[in-house]
């Protein structure tokens, strides 16, 4: 789950990384009593869960005389489709130079990876694409408590000496907060020292409970519903609903849809041993996706019984067409139940997927 900027800055401040003076407001009327804390130049930042908010008009400059009106203007906006409900009001820093610092997981080595460059800021993606040599990288043993001094020197280069301490503190955050990403962009040098002008932390969803986070804001309503039922579920952007049992079988179904030129609307692994009520909930969940025109049910009956699957499909009572492939335990009974109600059943995954792609073409 991605923390919002004010949440990420609270964390890094607790670990001793300097951040600008600031506070969170949920209405423009909350601003006047605290304006004296921010100096003569103020930055108002929309706290929305999207990237590129600055270029989308989500960051505005103000002074004490215009701050309230500017905050009202920002509260009236939607940034990339999301309404602004919270604003981080901060002191504007006198920036001498911008750096980029992040720690993430390197998939190839399966270890944490530190990235640092003197060319930080909003165009870091362009730097990474056009001048990758400007970004220094270091793979770190996850068992290390601190980053060794020689490695800090290699990473920081000629940057201000305070940055070495920031790297070590961000490393502690990355480990202790179960982060998949801990990023400061930009990390800025000012006449008063080094500050984290922006911050991003993404916490591993599997560790939310350990971190005291009870609600995963990154989930959609359907993903929360799926989590409640114990489904493995991911929303995609196609029009073919997919229900399988087992991650491998479900992923293979998605791959085959792509192969035949279709687009899957979701991934839903109903799990093993699914009874009729569980299948019914899965079918209704997938059918609730507005883009779904047809649903592929591809299940192999082992501990999952095909007649229970059939009962669940029938009980769902959805308007979309459902194309089914059932094989395994109680297969004949499952096929009989669905055939009596006119459901279309095909013998192989290939045939089911090709038919679904034809329906949506």
C-alpha positions, 0 to 999 in steps of 0.5 A: 500500500502506498503511503501519502506524502504526509504519511511518508514524511511523518515516518522519515521525520521520525527516523531523523531525516529533515523535512520542511515545516508543514501540516495537513489541512482538510479545509481552507479554514484550517490554514490561517491559525498556522500560517506563521509556521511556514514563512513568506513562501508556501507550497500547497500539495494535494494528497491524492493517490496518483503520480504526476500530480505537480504537472496535473495542477496538484501543487500550487505556490502561495504567500500568507496573503493568498494561501487561503484562496489558493487552498480553496482553489486546490480543494475545488480540483480533481487531480487525474480524476481524484477529488482533493480532500487533503492538502499538505501545506509546507514551507517553500525551500530555498533549493540549491540542488536536487538529488534522487534517492530510493531503495527498492527490490531488485527482481533479478538479484532478489535483494534491495537496490539503492538508486542515487543520482545528482539529477533528481526532480520531476523528470527522473524518468527522463534521466533514467531513460536518456542518461542511465549512467547518471544513476548509481546503483548498489545491491545491498544484503538485506541482513545488513543493519547499516550500509558500510561507509565505503558503499555510502561513498560510492553511492553518494559520490561528491554530494553533501556529506549529510546525504550518507546519513540520509541513505542509512536512515532510509535503509532502516525505514525500508527494512523496519517498515516492510517497504517495497519502495522508499523514495525521496525525490527530490532530496534537496540541498539548501542553505540550511542543509539537506531536506526531503522535499517529497517522499514516497513509501510503499508498504508490502501488502502482506505486512500491513497488519504488522505495520498496524495498517487495518485498511489497504487504500490501494484496493478497489471496492471489488478487490476488498470484497474479494479479499473478504471472501478469500479470493486472489483477485486483480482487476484488469481493463478488458471485457472477458471475466476470468474465474479459475482454481489455482493461480497457474490455471488462471494465469494460463487462461489469461495468457490464452485470452491475450494470445487469441487477441482478447483482453481479460477484465480480471484475474480471480482464483477461487481456490481449491475445494470451492463449494457452491456459495463460494463459486456463486460469490466469485461469479457475482463479483466478476459480473459486477465489473461494468466492462465484462461481457462474457465470463470464462469459468475454467475449473479442474475438479480435484478437491473442488467438485464440479457439481458444486461449481455448477450449482454456484454458477446457477445460483449466481443468476447473472445477465452475462453469458458464461462459458464453462470448462469443467473437468474432474470430480463429479464432472458428469453431474456438473455438466448435467446441471448446467446443460439443463439450464442451457449453459455453454460448456466446451471440453478444453481451455483452448475452445472456451477461450476462443469462444469468449474472444469471438463473443467480444470481438 
